[in-house]
Amino acid sequence: MAPGDFLSMSNSSGFSVESMSQSSLANDVAAASAWSFDWHLTKNPWEGLTSSFFMILATELGDETFIIAAVMSMRHPKFVVLSGALGALYFMTVLSAFLGVVLPNLISQERVTQCATVLYTFFGLRLMYVGARGEEDKDEEFEEVENTLKDSASKGQKSYVRRMFSQFCTPVFLEALMLTFLAEWGDRSQIATISLAAHQNPLAVILGAIAGHSICTGLAVFGGEFLGKRIPQRYVAFGGGCLFILFAILNFLGVLQ
């Protein structure tokens, strides 16, 4: 059969090589778009920046990571403790924001919004309950963290991993890094960061959270004992709870989307 006869048959039957190419290209584009991630970079960065900044201030002042940095800075060089604690907090912030971006692409946006609303409400009510319950004994809390630091130092003082890493980083830096990372893992500020990054601009959420962590950890290192024992923790907790409840209401009404 001649090429001209084949082309004439293809045109008469409505079937052609060009239509096959267009159909294949359309399928490829559809498949690529199905696996593409929505990074939320077009959303208003100011909302994500301010929300994450005030959320960190409300949850981290007087928290366990705050006290760890304060207690360690009393016994070790302040800038070494500050760099180790901030290194762990910055890494955790980026990791949490990444999880917040990935989750909405794996499950529906509606489900993510519902989960975020429930989490905001839970943490808000919990913080308001802590604030309404009354002041905690800060002296006992500082002593408990200090005893934990002494135990961890005595147990890991001669470990092989510690000796190996001490060639690159000082033991104090690694201690502040690891203790802060473990204390922050699963904390309410990490879960709140994941929730914010799920429906806000993730880069703005990261910058706001980093700014909040820098302020809180800096205060802990350079004035932690004074502030930790004199800040009215019940007011901080109650204010943070109100902030989370506000996030829950705005998220439920769709303002934060």
BELRA-V275173 format. One record per residue. D_FIRST is the distance of its C-alpha to the first C-alpha in whole Angstrom. Layout:
D_FIRST
D_FIRST
This chain:
0
4
7
8
6
7
10
11
11
13
15
16
16
19
17
16
17
20
21
21
23
26
26
26
29
31
31
32
35
36
37
38
41
42
43
45
48
51
53
55
56
56
59
62
64
67
67
66
68
72
71
70
73
76
74
75
79
79
78
79
83
85
82
82
80
83
85
84
83
87
88
87
88
91
91
88
87
86
83
82
82
80
77
77
77
75
72
72
72
69
67
68
67
64
63
64
62
59
59
60
56
55
56
55
51
52
53
54
56
58
59
60
62
64
64
66
68
69
70
72
74
75
76
77
80
80
81
84
85
86
87
89
91
93
93
92
94
93
95
94
90
91
93
90
87
90
90
87
86
89
88
84
86
88
85
83
85
84
81
78
76
78
79
76
75
79
77
75
77
80
81
82
79
77
80
79
76
75
78
77
73
74
77
74
71
71
74
73
73
69
68
69
67
64
65
65
62
60
60
62
60
61
62
64
65
66
68
70
71
71
74
75
76
77
80
81
80
82
85
85
86
88
90
89
92
94
91
90
94
94
91
92
89
89
88
85
84
85
83
80
80
80
77
75
76
75
72
71
72
70
67
67
67
64
66
65
61
